[in-house]
Amino acid sequence: MSIGVTLAILYGGVLLFGGSHLLSILFPGLRDSFKAQMGGASWKKLYAIVSLIGLVMIAVGYWGTRGGPLAADQLYQPPEWGRHAAMLFVLLGFILIGASHGKGYLKKWLHNPMSIGVGLWAAGHLLANGKRTDVWIFGTFLVVSLADIVMSEFRGKRPIHEPRLRSDIIAVIVGMVLYVIFLFGFHPYVLNFPIVQ
């Protein structure tokens, strides 16, 4: 696959995924108009399909940048401590993503643990990676998550539930299990990029 095609796939995926999410976050009136015209179920299916296509294109494009001149296309040199900070950020991110599915204190206090968790995950990767394509990918996730956090707070979106400590304990366990899977399974065997040497 040529460099031009690889980048077109990657940037197209970034545009589809990031654009669809930012449209929903920044322009809720327009989103609701589409939803009303299409019907709630049809809108959700279209949104999910567009997001999934975007993610697949990002994955395919990223895989194509792992070799050749694109692999050495650095925008900046990450700090020496960036890798260690990334490992902490990603662990916290996974825990908060786990907390977003329960009814715990973390969700009650943080309001939007899913976007905060994704933001930490993305920020951690930006601290450890300075390659141009990494910045495009993880920068997109960071921008989308920050936009969601800010707009949710601005609109006063708050979780309404009686918090349970059990949900937070489950979130920590789920987050740590995901962390171990990604650290010792996904990164070294799927991405062929071991984190722990």
N, C-alpha and C positions, 0 to 999 in steps of 0.2 A: 504494500500500500504506500502510495507516495506521501510526502510530507504535506502537500496541499490538501489531499483527501483526508488524511488523518486529522489535521487541524480543523477542516470544515466539519467533520463529524463531531469532534470534541466541542467546538464553539457552538455548533447547532444544538447539541445536547444541553449545554450550559444555558443557551437562550430559551429552549423549550422548558426546561425544568425551572430555572430561575425566573423566567418571564411569567410562566403560569402562576407560580406562587406569589410573586410580587403583585400581579394583577389582582389576585384574590385578597391580598393583605392591604394594599394601598387604595384599591378602588372597590370597596365592598358594594357600593350602589350598582356599579356596572356588573359585578359578579352576580348580585341578586337579580338583576334584570335578565341576564343570560339564564340563570337558574329558573326564573319564572317562565320564560319563553320555552325552555327545553323540558322543564319538569325536573324536580329535585333528583330523582334517580338517574335520569339520563345525564344531567350535569355532572353528578359524582362519577359516573362511569367515564365520561369524556375527560374529566380532570385527572382521574387515575391513569387513564391510558396515555394521555399527553405526558404526565409526570414520569410514567414508567418508560416510555420511549426516550424521554430526555435522559433518564438515568442509564439506560442501555447504551445510548450514543456516547455519553460521558465515559462509561466503562470501556467501550470499544476504542474510543479516541485516546483515552489514557493508556491503554495497553499498547497502542501503536507508537506512543511517545517514549517508551521505555528503552528504545535502542536508537542508534544513529545520532545525527546532530541535535535532535530535539532533547535527547537525554542529558545533554551538556548545556542546554540553554538556561542558564541561571540568571534570575533577576537580582538576587541578593544572596549573600552568604549568611546562613543561619548562625546565630550565636552558639557558642560551645554548650551553654546551659539549655539551649532550646529543646534538645532531645529529652532531657530529664523533665523539663516543664511540660512537654507534650505528653509524656506518659502519665503525669498527674492529671493534666487537663482531660485527657481521654477517659481515665478512670472515673473522675467526677462526672464527666459528660454521660457516660453509660449509666451511672447511678441515677442521675436526674432523668434520663430518658425512661428508665425503669419506674421512677416515681411518678411520671406523667400518666401512667395507666392505673394507678391506685387511688386511694382516698386517704393519703397520709398527711403528716404535718408539713413535709417538704413541699408538697403541691399547694397546700393552703398558704404557706408563707411566701413561696416564690411566684405563685400565680401561673407561671408558664414554664414549668420545668423541662418540657420537651424542647422548646426553642433555646432555652438557656443551655441545655445539655448538648444540642447540636452545635451551638455557638462555641462552647468550650472545646468540643471535638475538632471543629474546623480551625479555631485559633491555635490549638495545640499543634496541628499539622502544619500550619503556616509558620510556627516558631521553629519547626524541625526541618522544613523543606523550603528551599528558595527557588526551585525550578519554575519557569514561566507557566507551564501547564498546571502545576500544583497550585500556583497562586490563582489561576483562573477557576479551578475546580473548588478548592476550599474557600477561596474568597467569595465565591457565589453563595456557598452554604452559609458563610458568616454573615453576609449582607442580608440574606433572606431571614435568617434567625434574628438578627438585630432589628430588622424592620418589623417582624412579628412581635417581638418583645415590646418595642416602643409603641406600636399602634394598639396593641392589646391593653397596655397600661393607659394610654391616652383615652381609649374608649371605655375604660373601667371594667374590662372583662375580669371577673374573679371567680375562682372555683367555689361552689357552694356545697359543702359537705361537712359532716362531723369527722374531724381527723382521727385516724386510728394508727397507733404506733406499729401495729402489725404490718401495715402497708409499707411503712418506711423500712422496716427490717427486710421485707421481701424485695423492695427496690434495691437495697444495698447488696443483697445476695445475687439478684439477677444482674445487676451492674457488674459485679466482680466476676461472675461466670462469663458474661459476654466479653469482658476485658481479657480474661485468660484465653478464651477461644480465639479472639482476634490476635492476641499477642503471640500465642504459641501454635495457632492453627492457620488462620486466614492469611496473616502477613507472610510467614515463611513458606507455606505450601501452595497458596493460591496466587499471591502476588510475587512470590519468590523474592521477598524483601524482608529477611529476618530482622527483627528489632533487637532481640537479645542475642548477643554474640557469645 
